[in-house]
Amino acid sequence: MTELDEGAQLAFPATAVRNRGLLSEHFLMDRLPLWPEFQSADVAGLHQRLEALWSAEQATLDGRNEAQTEDRFIQPVLQALGFSYTVQADLKFATGRRQPDYALFASDEHRETADHLEGEARYEHAVAVADAKRWDRPLDDRSPGSSGTADPVAQIINYLLITEREWGGLTNGRLWRLYAARGRLTEGACLEIDLIQLLESGDPADLRWFMAFFGAEALTPGHDGTALVGRALDESRANAVQVGDALERQVFNAVPLIAEGLLGEESRTDEALAAAFDHALVLLYRLLFCLYAEARGLLPLGNTHYRGYSLHHQKTELAKDVERERVFSARSEDLYNDLRGLFRIVDKGDDGLGVTEYNGGLFSAGKHPYFTGRGVPDRLLAPALDLLYRVDGDFVDYQDLSVRHLGTIYERLLDFHLAE
């Protein structure tokens, strides 16, 4: 059995395991590796079988069609993961639609029971449904000239809904995706693992990530009726709620700091306080928009040229400064100027950075003349930003927070006002 040393934690293979909105990043990277089931998982046999399979088939898979990919690679992987399966089990009420490629069962007994049933009843004994594509086919793209039914993501989501299964798998042999009926299906939320990258990493223990989400045992309900992946989803969501509640408290503490900076030397009249509060909220919502957009891929963090201007870059550098107890100037507005530059990029767009113009008015200087000639000194803005960026020393994953949650925070702030 492969084991971790006491107190050690398996390094997260960030390029091979990609969370696409299904789980909390904090849970996936920091909590799951500490679970006893994860640490004690015996992946030696799985690694041996999959490594031998990849060694035998890698030279022949390029150019293989869907059926050949399934026969030569995908089905042997499913068997190694412990599944019994039925291929394209008929669904009479889905007339005119191709059936799911696989109904996945925890055992041969469950499969044999299901094979005596018809229609949707056949799937009641399955722990998941799965769909397979030809080797390396892009999973997010439709084939040129094809109909919507050839969209791989739309297909697996449809199969999840019509079979009423909790879990759905989608693979092109290399990439394996797990979808959850309780996940954000309209957004295509899933966990994606590059199996080949894990196999070629040189560390057999990396396959724990694959077994934890795609193994038959991980998808099979235990004595409490919940599968391992179900528990992972539950804890991940609980963590996101806790982070969201903590973030709300911190946002309330950040707004007065921003407003104080915007006021500068201006007299604290009721009118001035109200205007500063209103525009602190505008600045706050600009920040929340960018944080959410970067987390969801709506702003191109993958573009190295944009990344240098991003909030992701700023929060990383700011955290380092805060941790080393840097003293921030009451005269400098470097942080604010960085934000002002980013907001102009978002407002007008920048082809060189891969940013399209946002025409909603939120970032428009013309629609918010109050900000002209004003700024927030680093001494006030640094702690305010850190309150938005981190909770208990961990970066907030804005991908895990819904638009509704962020909207609720903003709406609750509207019930308050500044007082001298």
C-alpha positions as MATLAB code, in Angstrom:
seq = 'MTELDEGAQLAFPATAVRNRGLLSEHFLMDRLPLWPEFQSADVAGLHQRLEALWSAEQATLDGRNEAQTEDRFIQPVLQALGFSYTVQADLKFATGRRQPDYALFASDEHRETADHLEGEARYEHAVAVADAKRWDRPLDDRSPGSSGTADPVAQIINYLLITEREWGGLTNGRLWRLYAARGRLTEGACLEIDLIQLLESGDPADLRWFMAFFGAEALTPGHDGTALVGRALDESRANAVQVGDALERQVFNAVPLIAEGLLGEESRTDEALAAAFDHALVLLYRLLFCLYAEARGLLPLGNTHYRGYSLHHQKTELAKDVERERVFSARSEDLYNDLRGLFRIVDKGDDGLGVTEYNGGLFSAGKHPYFTGRGVPDRLLAPALDLLYRVDGDFVDYQDLSVRHLGTIYERLLDFHLAE';
ca = [
       0.000    0.000    0.000;
       1.306    3.474   -0.858;
       1.202    5.754    2.162;
       1.930    9.325    3.087;
       4.362   10.084    5.852;
       2.652   11.211    9.047;
       1.842   14.918    8.790;
       2.682   15.036    5.084;
       0.275   16.154    2.397;
       0.290   15.085   -1.220;
       1.129   18.031   -3.440;
      -1.844   19.196   -5.476;
      -1.210   18.548   -9.201;
      -2.741   21.845  -10.309;
      -2.233   21.407  -14.045;
      -3.686   17.891  -14.107;
      -6.633   18.369  -11.718;
      -8.816   21.282  -12.747;
     -11.758   22.373  -10.693;
     -14.313   23.955  -13.023;
     -16.784   25.248  -10.459;
     -17.838   21.960   -8.866;
     -15.939   22.196   -5.572;
     -14.375   24.741   -3.277;
     -10.726   25.269   -4.169;
      -9.869   25.370   -0.479;
     -11.542   22.010    0.092;
      -9.955   20.408   -2.951;
      -6.424   21.582   -2.262;
      -6.283   21.715    1.530;
      -9.050   19.595    3.078;
      -9.485   16.539    0.854;
      -5.803   15.486    1.059;
      -6.207   15.192    4.842;
      -9.157   12.787    4.676;
      -8.161    9.310    5.904;
      -9.843    7.709    2.881;
      -7.700    9.815    0.575;
      -4.440    9.276    2.442;
      -4.888    5.513    2.775;
      -6.098    4.874   -0.774;
      -4.177    1.975   -2.308;
      -3.431    3.095   -5.845;
      -0.526    0.752   -6.543;
      -2.670   -1.779   -8.444;
      -4.523    0.941  -10.354;
      -1.271    2.604  -11.336;
       0.231   -0.659  -12.530;
      -2.798   -1.454  -14.729;
      -3.185    2.031  -16.180;
       0.514    2.541  -16.770;
       0.662   -0.757  -18.677;
      -2.456    0.199  -20.647;
      -1.052    3.599  -21.600;
       2.305    2.100  -22.537;
       0.594   -0.390  -24.848;
      -1.898    1.982  -26.469;
      -0.416    5.488  -26.568;
       1.156    5.054  -29.996;
      -2.136    3.873  -31.535;
      -4.752    6.218  -30.057;
      -4.235    9.336  -32.167;
      -6.805    9.298  -34.940;
      -8.903    6.560  -33.358;
     -12.657    7.004  -33.669;
     -15.025    6.896  -30.709;
     -15.700    3.161  -30.774;
     -12.006    2.324  -31.076;
     -11.100    4.706  -28.249;
     -13.691    3.077  -26.017;
     -12.605   -0.444  -26.857;
      -8.861    0.104  -26.603;
      -8.673    2.532  -23.686;
     -11.828    3.819  -21.976;
     -13.416    0.479  -21.139;
     -10.163   -0.935  -19.680;
      -9.905    2.205  -17.512;
     -13.491    1.750  -16.281;
     -12.708   -1.857  -15.395;
      -9.546   -0.830  -13.556;
     -11.615    1.673  -11.568;
     -13.859   -1.171  -10.404;
     -16.960   -0.526  -12.485;
     -19.312   -2.977  -14.095;
     -21.157   -1.369  -16.971;
     -23.839   -1.682  -19.617;
     -23.278   -0.054  -22.993;
     -26.056    2.199  -24.330;
     -28.882    0.883  -22.192;
     -32.160    1.698  -23.941;
     -34.351    4.573  -22.750;
     -37.705    4.300  -24.484;
     -38.885    7.764  -23.435;
     -35.819    9.360  -25.057;
     -37.022    8.662  -28.592;
     -34.816   10.194  -31.218;
     -31.841   10.702  -28.886;
     -28.744    8.566  -28.650;
     -28.541    6.782  -25.308;
     -25.789    7.346  -22.738;
     -22.738    5.340  -23.708;
     -22.511    3.751  -20.270;
     -24.582    2.978  -17.236;
     -21.984    2.450  -14.489;
     -22.623   -0.029  -11.674;
     -20.800   -0.727   -8.429;
     -20.883   -4.498   -9.043;
     -21.815   -7.203  -11.549;
     -24.823   -8.069   -9.376;
     -26.255   -4.575   -9.725;
     -25.660   -4.634  -13.464;
     -27.315   -8.031  -13.888;
     -30.343   -6.865  -11.925;
     -30.613   -3.766  -14.101;
     -30.264   -5.736  -17.329;
     -33.586   -7.449  -16.585;
     -35.361   -4.094  -16.418;
     -36.413   -1.640  -19.117;
     -36.275    2.097  -19.709;
     -35.395    4.420  -16.859;
     -35.757    1.573  -14.340;
     -32.490    0.129  -15.698;
     -30.647    3.168  -14.408;
     -32.012    3.040  -10.863;
     -29.289    0.566   -9.927;
     -26.497    2.595  -11.584;
     -24.203    4.848   -9.548;
     -23.510    7.047  -12.595;
     -23.962    7.530  -16.313;
     -21.079    8.289  -18.643;
     -20.446    9.379  -22.188;
     -17.298    8.808  -24.223;
     -15.798   10.649  -27.193;
     -12.990    9.899  -29.610;
      -9.449   10.280  -28.377;
      -8.580   13.885  -27.451;
     -11.768   15.344  -28.905;
     -12.316   18.850  -27.437;
     -15.047   18.452  -24.856;
     -16.241   22.047  -24.912;
     -16.553   22.360  -28.682;
     -19.212   21.143  -31.053;
     -18.120   19.385  -34.202;
     -18.215   21.754  -37.212;
     -21.623   21.727  -38.841;
     -23.143   19.463  -36.205;
     -26.394   19.923  -34.344;
     -26.689   20.856  -30.675;
     -27.025   17.207  -29.722;
     -23.341   16.762  -30.597;
     -22.290   19.145  -27.823;
     -20.556   16.771  -25.338;
     -21.339   18.874  -22.262;
     -25.003   19.340  -23.218;
     -25.260   15.600  -23.815;
     -23.963   14.483  -20.430;
     -26.098   17.079  -18.645;
     -29.154   15.803  -20.533;
     -28.309   12.212  -19.612;
     -27.970   13.159  -15.952;
     -31.396   14.758  -16.005;
     -33.299   12.042  -17.863;
     -31.757    9.150  -15.901;
     -32.022   11.008  -12.568;
     -28.552    9.805  -11.585;
     -26.454   11.802   -9.148;
     -23.198   11.621  -11.105;
     -22.194   11.834  -14.735;
     -18.857   11.197  -16.398;
     -17.555   12.588  -19.681;
     -14.257   11.558  -21.238;
     -12.198   11.652  -24.394;
      -9.762    9.141  -22.965;
      -7.239   11.733  -21.856;
      -9.568   14.086  -19.982;
     -12.093   12.766  -17.468;
     -14.843   15.024  -16.160;
     -17.225   14.473  -13.262;
     -20.580   16.289  -13.268;
     -23.039   16.351  -10.365;
     -26.807   16.631  -10.554;
     -26.508   18.978   -7.567;
     -23.808   21.017   -9.292;
     -24.217   24.184  -11.325;
     -25.161   22.326  -14.470;
     -26.235   25.419  -16.395;
     -22.654   26.661  -15.990;
     -21.135   23.301  -16.898;
     -19.579   22.920  -13.438;
     -17.381   19.839  -13.201;
     -14.068   18.444  -11.997;
     -11.653   17.636  -14.813;
      -8.629   15.347  -14.546;
      -5.955   14.841  -17.183;
      -5.349   11.125  -16.643;
      -2.356   10.958  -18.949;
      -0.635   13.816  -17.156;
      -1.144   12.018  -13.853;
       0.286    8.810  -15.293;
       3.302   10.636  -16.662;
       3.933   12.675  -13.511;
       6.316   10.039  -12.176;
       4.481    9.797   -8.841;
       1.980    6.903   -8.587;
       0.379    8.585   -5.559;
      -1.004   11.296   -7.866;
      -3.599    8.752   -8.992;
      -5.335    9.250   -5.641;
      -7.012   12.267   -7.212;
      -8.362   10.102  -10.013;
      -9.520    7.328   -7.682;
     -11.123    9.816   -5.273;
     -13.520   11.103   -7.932;
     -13.792    8.388  -10.566;
     -13.337    5.131   -8.661;
     -16.389    2.876   -8.319;
     -16.007    2.856   -4.549;
     -15.912    6.671   -4.429;
     -19.231    6.890   -6.325;
     -20.992    4.135   -4.374;
     -23.207    5.199   -1.426;
     -21.980    3.965    1.934;
     -23.949    2.916    5.004;
     -25.190    6.491    5.454;
     -26.440    6.584    1.868;
     -23.803    9.094    0.758;
     -20.901    8.370   -1.565;
     -17.397    9.692   -0.935;
     -17.772   12.239   -3.728;
     -21.129   13.270   -2.251;
     -19.483   13.959    1.088;
     -16.804   15.928   -0.715;
     -19.442   18.073   -2.419;
     -21.307   18.603    0.878;
     -18.193   19.666    2.803;
     -17.036   21.830   -0.071;
     -20.338   23.699   -0.102;
     -20.371   24.051    3.680;
     -16.900   25.577    3.482;
     -18.030   27.988    0.760;
     -20.972   29.113    2.927;
     -18.684   29.661    5.927;
     -16.264   31.647    3.792;
     -19.152   33.659    2.356;
     -20.473   34.543    5.826;
     -17.013   35.553    7.014;
     -16.446   37.576    3.845;
     -19.684   39.467    4.413;
     -18.480   40.598    7.837;
     -15.155   41.659    6.367;
     -16.761   43.603    3.521;
     -18.679   45.637    6.097;
     -15.351   46.531    7.709;
     -13.715   47.396    4.376;
     -16.284   49.951    3.199;
     -15.586   52.624    5.897;
     -11.850   52.455    5.115;
     -12.489   53.074    1.420;
     -14.966   55.881    2.165;
     -12.537   57.584    4.536;
      -9.906   57.583    1.823;
     -12.291   59.009   -0.761;
     -13.267   61.833    1.594;
      -9.675   62.938    2.106;
      -9.613   66.369    3.731;
     -13.245   67.119    2.848;
     -15.508   68.263    5.688;
     -17.597   65.426    7.118;
     -21.018   66.851    6.366;
     -24.003   64.519    6.023;
     -23.953   65.088    2.260;
     -20.231   64.353    1.982;
     -20.525   61.194    4.095;
     -23.453   59.949    2.011;
     -21.606   60.563   -1.264;
     -18.448   58.868    0.015;
     -20.446   55.852    1.177;
     -22.307   55.541   -2.123;
     -19.102   55.657   -4.139;
     -17.272   53.323   -1.775;
     -19.997   50.850   -2.738;
     -19.351   51.526   -6.429;
     -15.650   50.827   -5.911;
     -16.503   47.743   -3.881;
     -18.797   46.393   -6.595;
     -16.146   47.008   -9.248;
     -13.751   44.923   -7.157;
     -16.283   42.130   -6.597;
     -17.082   42.099  -10.317;
     -13.419   41.705  -11.270;
     -12.730   39.091   -8.596;
     -15.713   37.036   -9.721;
     -14.908   37.497  -13.419;
     -11.301   36.411  -12.938;
     -12.379   33.363  -10.921;
     -14.887   32.318  -13.597;
     -12.599   32.914  -16.565;
     -14.574   35.947  -17.780;
     -11.387   37.974  -17.471;
      -8.380   36.219  -19.045;
      -6.072   35.219  -16.194;
      -4.564   32.718  -18.613;
      -3.229   35.669  -20.641;
       0.148   36.488  -19.074;
      -0.077   40.097  -20.265;
      -3.408   40.645  -18.500;
      -2.268   38.766  -15.417;
       0.201   41.501  -14.477;
      -2.695   43.989  -14.219;
      -5.097   41.593  -12.518;
      -6.508   41.533   -9.008;
      -5.065   38.028   -8.787;
      -1.589   39.533   -9.094;
      -2.380   42.368   -6.699;
      -3.839   40.148   -3.991;
      -0.864   37.792   -4.127;
       1.644   40.617   -3.719;
      -0.475   42.376   -1.087;
      -0.709   39.206    1.018;
       3.091   38.979    1.039;
       3.343   42.592    2.182;
       0.758   42.141    4.921;
       2.418   38.953    6.169;
       5.783   40.699    6.514;
       4.053   43.604    8.300;
       4.916   46.231    5.740;
       4.046   49.785    6.755;
       1.813   51.360    4.105;
       2.086   55.050    3.303;
      -0.616   57.588    4.085;
       0.650   59.672    1.138;
       1.057   57.095   -1.631;
      -1.893   55.895   -3.727;
      -0.055   53.168   -5.623;
      -2.669   50.482   -4.938;
      -5.519   52.768   -5.972;
      -3.715   53.764   -9.166;
      -3.309   50.080  -10.025;
      -7.051   49.605   -9.573;
      -7.807   52.665  -11.670;
      -5.711   51.237  -14.504;
      -7.460   47.853  -14.294;
     -10.887   49.497  -14.279;
     -10.013   51.445  -17.447;
      -8.934   48.199  -19.118;
     -12.246   46.535  -18.219;
     -14.286   49.592  -19.211;
     -12.713   50.163  -22.621;
     -11.344   46.692  -23.352;
      -7.802   45.937  -24.459;
      -7.157   43.672  -27.425;
      -3.511   43.244  -26.468;
      -4.524   41.820  -23.095;
      -7.426   39.773  -24.402;
     -10.042   41.886  -22.596;
     -13.297   42.783  -24.327;
     -15.062   46.056  -23.596;
     -17.545   46.015  -20.717;
     -20.312   48.442  -21.603;
     -22.477   48.133  -18.504;
     -21.478   51.541  -17.135;
     -20.102   50.262  -13.817;
     -16.527   51.162  -14.767;
     -17.321   54.291  -16.788;
     -15.473   57.420  -15.598;
     -18.106   59.601  -17.288;
     -20.929   58.035  -15.295;
     -19.047   58.345  -12.007;
     -17.438   61.820  -12.005;
     -17.152   61.733   -8.199;
     -13.915   59.740   -8.518;
     -12.184   62.458  -10.567;
      -9.345   63.922   -8.509;
      -9.924   61.503   -5.631;
      -8.030   58.483   -4.414;
      -7.509   56.205   -1.425;
      -4.082   56.121    0.261;
      -2.303   52.819    0.650;
      -2.599   53.010    4.445;
      -6.387   52.678    4.169;
      -6.756   50.730    0.933;
      -4.279   47.932    1.760;
      -6.244   46.601    4.769;
      -9.559   47.142    2.960;
      -8.412   45.093   -0.036;
      -6.956   42.354    2.148;
     -10.363   42.031    3.816;
     -11.841   41.324    0.373;
      -9.039   39.039   -0.769;
      -8.514   36.742    2.219;
     -10.423   35.079    5.061;
      -8.362   33.691    7.951;
      -5.236   33.996    5.841;
      -6.645   31.995    2.903;
      -7.555   33.588   -0.414;
     -11.298   33.727   -1.017;
     -12.270   31.648   -4.033;
     -14.864   33.843   -5.698;
     -15.675   30.986   -8.058;
     -17.403   29.292   -5.127;
     -19.612   32.283   -4.316;
     -22.803   32.710   -6.292;
     -23.859   35.983   -7.918;
     -26.850   35.898   -5.582;
     -24.586   35.740   -2.522;
     -22.504   38.677   -3.709;
     -25.683   40.580   -4.539;
     -27.032   39.920   -1.047;
     -23.882   41.386    0.522;
     -24.268   44.490   -1.612;
     -27.978   44.865   -0.824;
     -27.387   44.602    2.928;
     -24.815   47.364    2.745;
     -27.458   49.668    1.297;
     -29.240   49.586    4.661;
     -26.291   51.328    6.334;
     -24.797   54.797    6.261;
     -21.616   56.481    7.440;
     -21.532   58.532   10.631;
     -18.823   60.888   11.824;
];
